[in-house]
Amino acid sequence: MRRDAAASAARGVDAPITPPARLPRQVKLFGAVSLLNDFASEMIYPLLPAFVTGVLGGGAEALGALDGAAEFAASFVKFGAGRLADRPARRGPLIVLGYAIAVVVRPLIGLTAAAWQVVGLRVVDRVGKGLRTPPRDALMADVTAPALRGRAFGLQRGMDHAGAVLGPLLAWALLSSGSANVRSVIAWSLAPGVAVLVLAVWAVKKRAVENDRRRERAAEVASPLPSSTVPYRPLPLWPLLAISAFYLLRMPETLIILRSQQLGVPVAAVPLLWAAVHVVKSSSSFAGGAWSDRFGPGRTMWIGWVCYALLASGMALARTPAQAWGVFLALGVVWGLTESPERALVAESGGDRQGSGFGVYHGATGLAALAGGIGLGVLYQHFGAAAAFLASAAGGLALALAWPVVAMRR
């Protein structure tokens, strides 16, 4: 073997490099950041409907505006943030700024006196998410070997969902003990938020960022980035359309919760159900990331789509609270099998434009989810839950059947 290596070196041929077996430290730090950030966010999010309607006197229209405006703002900002993140030196400031906005804004929701103020602060909070998400994913893709990207994004998504388990449980414990009201629980979200900011600053200051800056300077000399007016597509058109179609037809979690309540799940148990679902999401995200590296992101996503079609049909046919619990928990597997492979596929196709790649991906899927949520909500209201879930399941099945056919032709 030494002779072969020497001969290869003599010929100027690099010996094959074994990919690292461990994930980079930046990936682990961003996993911790995601855990604490969702810890803080999910202390608040499940309480917003009760806060807006019960404390501030808002109605269903205010809740609709809350989610719709927030998601639209986040999706719109992601396009621009992704474009900016094509310059590696800009990624760190964008990430820190995005988390800082959330840390400052979220506790202020507890001081509001009107529903429109909550809507405004929630929009600003999601603008922060739009600023930080594409550059964070681009940085993770750059510092991770291609063979480990599925695991890297699986870790990040798993830790994110783990935080979404802890936040509602703490909020439920504080409220049920009588030691805090809704406003004080919202204020307590500042504590994990400060820790998020410290870890985010630490993550972006690691040596990988310095290496990115050196590569950027070399790239600017060799091949400058295209003008911002030049359109950029991070994926071949078919995968991008297919992923966006899944977000368009997937039932929003708020409507899954509503369906569960209609089947007899008590309102008081919703935070526990929400936390349990995120336990499934967290654990399945690790598996989804590992499967993506082993079998390929396309195949792993396809398995998630098939699971969704079956489980959405199950929610349409469910008749008891126990069935609602079972199907809702099983739906958590779908998130684990789709989120990490999607990001791995974007990273695989992004090349030197990881920022734009993740910006377009997050922006397109966010807008698709917004449009799909509105459409499925209208269907739910006028034709009933069973019709809405069956329509969503039929869309998922059609997507799962079309994917391998088109993929083989291409």
MARMARDO-390067 format. One record per residue (C-alpha): x, y, z; residue in three letters. Coordinates in steps of 0.1 Angstrom, whole numbers, always signed. Example, Ala and Ser with C-alpha at 12.3 -4.5 7.8 and 13.67 -1.06 7.14 Angstrom:
2
{r {+123 -45 +78} 'ala'};
{r {+137 -11 +71} 'ser'};
END
This chain:
410
{r {+0 +0 +0} 'met'};
{r {+29 +24 +8} 'arg'};
{r {+43 +16 -27} 'arg'};
{r {+10 +24 -43} 'asp'};
{r {+6 +56 -24} 'ala'};
{r {+42 +67 -33} 'ala'};
{r {+35 +58 -70} 'ala'};
{r {+3 +79 -69} 'ser'};
{r {+21 +108 -53} 'ala'};
{r {+48 +106 -80} 'ala'};
{r {+22 +107 -107} 'arg'};
{r {+6 +137 -90} 'gly'};
{r {-26 +117 -82} 'val'};
{r {-42 +124 -48} 'asp'};
{r {-48 +93 -27} 'ala'};
{r {-85 +88 -18} 'pro'};
{r {-95 +106 +13} 'ile'};
{r {-118 +89 +38} 'thr'};
{r {-146 +112 +49} 'pro'};
{r {-145 +122 +85} 'pro'};
{r {-166 +99 +108} 'ala'};
{r {-176 +128 +132} 'arg'};
{r {-198 +158 +126} 'leu'};
{r {-180 +192 +128} 'pro'};
{r {-183 +211 +160} 'arg'};
{r {-202 +239 +143} 'gln'};
{r {-230 +214 +134} 'val'};
{r {-232 +203 +171} 'lys'};
{r {-233 +239 +183} 'leu'};
{r {-261 +247 +159} 'phe'};
{r {-279 +217 +172} 'gly'};
{r {-277 +231 +207} 'ala'};
{r {-288 +265 +194} 'val'};
{r {-318 +250 +177} 'ser'};
{r {-328 +231 +208} 'leu'};
{r {-327 +262 +231} 'leu'};
{r {-343 +284 +205} 'asn'};
{r {-373 +261 +200} 'asp'};
{r {-374 +257 +238} 'phe'};
{r {-381 +294 +240} 'ala'};
{r {-403 +296 +210} 'ser'};
{r {-425 +267 +219} 'glu'};
{r {-431 +280 +254} 'met'};
{r {-450 +307 +237} 'ile'};
{r {-465 +294 +205} 'tyr'};
{r {-491 +269 +219} 'pro'};
{r {-503 +297 +243} 'leu'};
{r {-509 +323 +216} 'leu'};
{r {-544 +312 +207} 'pro'};
{r {-556 +313 +243} 'ala'};
{r {-537 +346 +248} 'phe'};
{r {-551 +363 +218} 'val'};
{r {-587 +352 +223} 'thr'};
{r {-589 +349 +260} 'gly'};
{r {-567 +377 +273} 'val'};
{r {-567 +402 +245} 'leu'};
{r {-602 +395 +232} 'gly'};
{r {-593 +388 +196} 'gly'};
{r {-611 +364 +173} 'gly'};
{r {-605 +337 +147} 'ala'};
{r {-596 +364 +122} 'glu'};
{r {-567 +376 +144} 'ala'};
{r {-554 +340 +147} 'leu'};
{r {-556 +336 +109} 'gly'};
{r {-537 +369 +104} 'ala'};
{r {-512 +358 +130} 'leu'};
{r {-501 +326 +112} 'asp'};
{r {-506 +339 +77} 'gly'};
{r {-487 +371 +80} 'ala'};
{r {-459 +356 +100} 'ala'};
{r {-452 +328 +75} 'glu'};
{r {-455 +351 +45} 'phe'};
{r {-429 +374 +61} 'ala'};
{r {-405 +346 +69} 'ala'};
{r {-408 +331 +34} 'ser'};
{r {-403 +365 +17} 'phe'};
{r {-372 +373 +37} 'val'};
{r {-356 +339 +31} 'lys'};
{r {-352 +346 -6} 'phe'};
{r {-331 +377 +1} 'gly'};
{r {-312 +362 +30} 'ala'};
{r {-302 +333 +9} 'gly'};
{r {-289 +355 -18} 'arg'};
{r {-269 +375 +7} 'leu'};
{r {-255 +343 +23} 'ala'};
{r {-238 +334 -10} 'asp'};
{r {-209 +355 +5} 'arg'};
{r {-196 +333 +34} 'pro'};
{r {-184 +363 +53} 'ala'};
{r {-220 +376 +56} 'arg'};
{r {-234 +343 +70} 'arg'};
{r {-223 +348 +106} 'gly'};
{r {-238 +383 +110} 'pro'};
{r {-271 +372 +94} 'leu'};
{r {-273 +342 +117} 'ile'};
{r {-266 +362 +149} 'val'};
{r {-290 +390 +138} 'leu'};
{r {-318 +366 +131} 'gly'};
{r {-315 +350 +165} 'tyr'};
{r {-311 +383 +183} 'ala'};
{r {-344 +396 +168} 'ile'};
{r {-362 +366 +181} 'ala'};
{r {-346 +368 +216} 'val'};
{r {-356 +405 +219} 'val'};
{r {-391 +403 +204} 'val'};
{r {-406 +372 +219} 'arg'};
{r {-408 +383 +255} 'pro'};
{r {-424 +416 +244} 'leu'};
{r {-455 +396 +233} 'ile'};
{r {-463 +393 +270} 'gly'};
{r {-465 +431 +273} 'leu'};
{r {-490 +436 +245} 'thr'};
{r {-525 +451 +250} 'ala'};
{r {-542 +443 +217} 'ala'};
{r {-543 +414 +192} 'ala'};
{r {-527 +435 +164} 'trp'};
{r {-497 +441 +185} 'gln'};
{r {-492 +403 +189} 'val'};
{r {-495 +399 +151} 'val'};
{r {-469 +426 +145} 'gly'};
{r {-444 +411 +170} 'leu'};
{r {-449 +376 +156} 'arg'};
{r {-442 +389 +121} 'val'};
{r {-409 +405 +133} 'val'};
{r {-400 +373 +151} 'asp'};
{r {-405 +353 +119} 'arg'};
{r {-385 +379 +100} 'val'};
{r {-356 +369 +123} 'gly'};
{r {-362 +333 +113} 'lys'};
{r {-361 +342 +77} 'gly'};
{r {-328 +360 +81} 'leu'};
{r {-310 +332 +100} 'arg'};
{r {-322 +300 +84} 'thr'};
{r {-307 +300 +49} 'pro'};
{r {-272 +312 +60} 'pro'};
{r {-272 +287 +89} 'arg'};
{r {-281 +258 +66} 'asp'};
{r {-255 +270 +41} 'ala'};
{r {-228 +272 +67} 'leu'};
{r {-237 +237 +80} 'met'};
{r {-235 +223 +44} 'ala'};
{r {-201 +239 +38} 'asp'};
{r {-184 +226 +69} 'val'};
{r {-198 +191 +66} 'thr'};
{r {-185 +164 +43} 'ala'};
{r {-211 +154 +17} 'pro'};
{r {-213 +119 +30} 'ala'};
{r {-224 +132 +64} 'leu'};
{r {-248 +160 +54} 'arg'};
{r {-279 +139 +60} 'gly'};
{r {-268 +132 +96} 'arg'};
{r {-258 +168 +101} 'ala'};
{r {-293 +181 +92} 'phe'};
{r {-308 +152 +110} 'gly'};
{r {-290 +163 +142} 'leu'};
{r {-301 +199 +137} 'gln'};
{r {-338 +190 +131} 'arg'};
{r {-338 +164 +159} 'gly'};
{r {-324 +189 +184} 'met'};
{r {-349 +215 +171} 'asp'};
{r {-378 +192 +178} 'his'};
{r {-364 +182 +211} 'ala'};
{r {-366 +218 +222} 'gly'};
{r {-402 +218 +210} 'ala'};
{r {-408 +190 +236} 'val'};
{r {-393 +208 +265} 'leu'};
{r {-408 +243 +260} 'gly'};
{r {-445 +232 +261} 'pro'};
{r {-438 +209 +290} 'leu'};
{r {-423 +238 +311} 'leu'};
{r {-451 +261 +301} 'ala'};
{r {-477 +235 +311} 'trp'};
{r {-459 +229 +345} 'ala'};
{r {-458 +266 +353} 'leu'};
{r {-494 +272 +344} 'leu'};
{r {-508 +241 +361} 'ser'};
{r {-489 +248 +393} 'ser'};
{r {-504 +283 +396} 'gly'};
{r {-470 +299 +400} 'ser'};
{r {-473 +318 +367} 'ala'};
{r {-498 +332 +343} 'asn'};
{r {-496 +334 +305} 'val'};
{r {-478 +367 +305} 'arg'};
{r {-451 +356 +329} 'ser'};
{r {-446 +323 +310} 'val'};
{r {-440 +344 +279} 'ile'};
{r {-415 +366 +298} 'ala'};
{r {-396 +335 +310} 'trp'};
{r {-387 +327 +273} 'ser'};
{r {-360 +353 +276} 'leu'};
{r {-338 +330 +297} 'ala'};
{r {-331 +303 +271} 'pro'};
{r {-331 +330 +244} 'gly'};
{r {-300 +346 +259} 'val'};
{r {-283 +312 +259} 'ala'};
{r {-292 +309 +222} 'val'};
{r {-275 +341 +214} 'leu'};
{r {-243 +332 +232} 'val'};
{r {-241 +298 +215} 'leu'};
{r {-249 +313 +181} 'ala'};
{r {-220 +338 +184} 'val'};
{r {-197 +310 +194} 'trp'};
{r {-208 +288 +165} 'ala'};
{r {-201 +314 +138} 'val'};
{r {-167 +324 +152} 'lys'};
{r {-152 +290 +147} 'lys'};
{r {-123 +284 +124} 'arg'};
{r {-145 +272 +96} 'ala'};
{r {-158 +307 +91} 'val'};
{r {-123 +320 +87} 'glu'};
{r {-117 +293 +61} 'asn'};
{r {-148 +303 +43} 'asp'};
{r {-136 +339 +41} 'arg'};
{r {-103 +328 +26} 'arg'};
{r {-122 +307 +0} 'arg'};
{r {-144 +337 -7} 'glu'};
{r {-115 +360 -14} 'arg'};
{r {-100 +334 -38} 'ala'};
{r {-133 +329 -55} 'ala'};
{r {-139 +366 -60} 'glu'};
{r {-106 +368 -79} 'val'};
{r {-111 +337 -99} 'ala'};
{r {-149 +339 -107} 'ser'};
{r {-170 +367 -92} 'pro'};
{r {-206 +359 -82} 'leu'};
{r {-233 +367 -107} 'pro'};
{r {-253 +398 -105} 'ser'};
{r {-282 +397 -81} 'ser'};
{r {-305 +402 -111} 'thr'};
{r {-295 +368 -125} 'val'};
{r {-320 +342 -114} 'pro'};
{r {-307 +312 -95} 'tyr'};
{r {-322 +278 -92} 'arg'};
{r {-307 +256 -64} 'pro'};
{r {-322 +223 -76} 'leu'};
{r {-333 +208 -109} 'pro'};
{r {-369 +220 -115} 'leu'};
{r {-386 +187 -109} 'trp'};
{r {-372 +181 -73} 'pro'};
{r {-379 +217 -64} 'leu'};
{r {-415 +215 -77} 'leu'};
{r {-420 +181 -60} 'ala'};
{r {-408 +192 -26} 'ile'};
{r {-429 +224 -28} 'ser'};
{r {-459 +203 -39} 'ala'};
{r {-456 +183 -7} 'phe'};
{r {-457 +214 +14} 'tyr'};
{r {-487 +226 -6} 'leu'};
{r {-508 +195 +1} 'leu'};
{r {-496 +187 +36} 'arg'};
{r {-522 +194 +63} 'met'};
{r {-511 +222 +87} 'pro'};
{r {-505 +211 +123} 'glu'};
{r {-531 +235 +136} 'thr'};
{r {-558 +217 +116} 'leu'};
{r {-545 +183 +128} 'ile'};
{r {-548 +196 +164} 'ile'};
{r {-583 +209 +156} 'leu'};
{r {-593 +174 +142} 'arg'};
{r {-579 +158 +174} 'ser'};
{r {-600 +180 +196} 'gln'};
{r {-631 +173 +176} 'gln'};
{r {-624 +136 +181} 'leu'};
{r {-624 +141 +218} 'gly'};
{r {-589 +150 +229} 'val'};
{r {-593 +176 +257} 'pro'};
{r {-579 +211 +252} 'val'};
{r {-559 +207 +284} 'ala'};
{r {-541 +177 +269} 'ala'};
{r {-531 +195 +238} 'val'};
{r {-497 +208 +252} 'pro'};
{r {-489 +172 +262} 'leu'};
{r {-499 +159 +227} 'leu'};
{r {-478 +186 +211} 'trp'};
{r {-448 +177 +232} 'ala'};
{r {-453 +139 +224} 'ala'};
{r {-454 +146 +187} 'val'};
{r {-421 +164 +189} 'his'};
{r {-406 +135 +207} 'val'};
{r {-414 +114 +176} 'val'};
{r {-402 +141 +152} 'lys'};
{r {-369 +144 +171} 'ser'};
{r {-361 +107 +172} 'ser'};
{r {-372 +101 +136} 'ser'};
{r {-351 +131 +124} 'ser'};
{r {-319 +113 +134} 'phe'};
{r {-331 +82 +115} 'ala'};
{r {-341 +102 +85} 'gly'};
{r {-307 +119 +84} 'gly'};
{r {-289 +85 +86} 'ala'};
{r {-312 +70 +59} 'trp'};
{r {-306 +100 +36} 'ser'};
{r {-268 +93 +38} 'asp'};
{r {-272 +56 +33} 'arg'};
{r {-301 +53 +7} 'phe'};
{r {-301 +88 -8} 'gly'};
{r {-323 +118 +0} 'pro'};
{r {-348 +111 -28} 'gly'};
{r {-356 +76 -16} 'arg'};
{r {-359 +87 +20} 'thr'};
{r {-383 +116 +11} 'met'};
{r {-404 +92 -10} 'trp'};
{r {-408 +69 +20} 'ile'};
{r {-420 +99 +40} 'gly'};
{r {-445 +109 +13} 'trp'};
{r {-460 +73 +13} 'val'};
{r {-463 +74 +51} 'cys'};
{r {-480 +107 +49} 'tyr'};
{r {-506 +95 +24} 'ala'};
{r {-515 +65 +46} 'leu'};
{r {-516 +85 +79} 'leu'};
{r {-536 +114 +65} 'ala'};
{r {-562 +88 +54} 'ser'};
{r {-561 +74 +89} 'gly'};
{r {-568 +108 +104} 'met'};
{r {-598 +112 +81} 'ala'};
{r {-612 +78 +92} 'leu'};
{r {-604 +81 +129} 'ala'};
{r {-633 +81 +153} 'arg'};
{r {-619 +81 +189} 'thr'};
{r {-595 +101 +209} 'pro'};
{r {-571 +72 +211} 'ala'};
{r {-571 +69 +173} 'gln'};
{r {-564 +106 +171} 'ala'};
{r {-534 +103 +195} 'trp'};
{r {-520 +74 +176} 'gly'};
{r {-523 +89 +141} 'val'};
{r {-510 +123 +152} 'phe'};
{r {-480 +108 +169} 'leu'};
{r {-473 +86 +138} 'ala'};
{r {-474 +117 +116} 'leu'};
{r {-444 +130 +135} 'gly'};
{r {-424 +103 +116} 'val'};
{r {-432 +121 +83} 'val'};
{r {-413 +152 +94} 'trp'};
{r {-383 +131 +104} 'gly'};
{r {-382 +114 +70} 'leu'};
{r {-386 +145 +49} 'thr'};
{r {-369 +175 +65} 'glu'};
{r {-333 +162 +67} 'ser'};
{r {-333 +146 +32} 'pro'};
{r {-347 +178 +17} 'glu'};
{r {-319 +199 +31} 'arg'};
{r {-293 +173 +21} 'ala'};
{r {-306 +174 -15} 'leu'};
{r {-304 +212 -16} 'val'};
{r {-268 +211 -2} 'ala'};
{r {-259 +184 -28} 'glu'};
{r {-271 +206 -57} 'ser'};
{r {-262 +240 -43} 'gly'};
{r {-225 +240 -52} 'gly'};
{r {-209 +274 -45} 'asp'};
{r {-243 +290 -41} 'arg'};
{r {-254 +273 -9} 'gln'};
{r {-270 +305 +4} 'gly'};
{r {-292 +311 -26} 'ser'};
{r {-300 +274 -27} 'gly'};
{r {-313 +273 +8} 'phe'};
{r {-330 +307 +4} 'gly'};
{r {-350 +295 -26} 'val'};
{r {-358 +262 -9} 'tyr'};
{r {-371 +277 +23} 'his'};
{r {-389 +306 +6} 'gly'};
{r {-406 +283 -20} 'ala'};
{r {-417 +257 +6} 'thr'};
{r {-429 +284 +30} 'gly'};
{r {-451 +301 +4} 'leu'};
{r {-464 +266 -7} 'ala'};
{r {-472 +258 +29} 'ala'};
{r {-490 +291 +33} 'leu'};
{r {-511 +286 +2} 'ala'};
{r {-518 +250 +10} 'gly'};
{r {-529 +258 +46} 'gly'};
{r {-554 +284 +34} 'ile'};
{r {-568 +261 +8} 'gly'};
{r {-571 +231 +31} 'leu'};
{r {-586 +253 +58} 'gly'};
{r {-613 +264 +34} 'val'};
{r {-619 +228 +24} 'leu'};
{r {-620 +218 +61} 'tyr'};
{r {-645 +245 +70} 'gln'};
{r {-670 +239 +41} 'his'};
{r {-668 +202 +35} 'phe'};
{r {-656 +188 +68} 'gly'};
{r {-624 +173 +83} 'ala'};
{r {-627 +139 +65} 'ala'};
{r {-629 +155 +31} 'ala'};
{r {-599 +178 +37} 'ala'};
{r {-577 +150 +51} 'phe'};
{r {-587 +126 +22} 'leu'};
{r {-579 +152 -3} 'ala'};
{r {-546 +158 +13} 'ser'};
{r {-539 +121 +14} 'ala'};
{r {-548 +117 -23} 'ala'};
{r {-524 +145 -32} 'gly'};
{r {-496 +128 -12} 'gly'};
{r {-503 +95 -29} 'leu'};
{r {-502 +111 -64} 'ala'};
{r {-469 +128 -56} 'leu'};
{r {-454 +95 -43} 'ala'};
{r {-465 +77 -75} 'leu'};
{r {-452 +104 -98} 'ala'};
{r {-418 +108 -82} 'trp'};
{r {-402 +75 -92} 'pro'};
{r {-417 +76 -127} 'val'};
{r {-403 +111 -135} 'val'};
{r {-370 +104 -117} 'ala'};
{r {-363 +73 -139} 'met'};
{r {-370 +93 -170} 'arg'};
{r {-346 +120 -160} 'arg'};
END
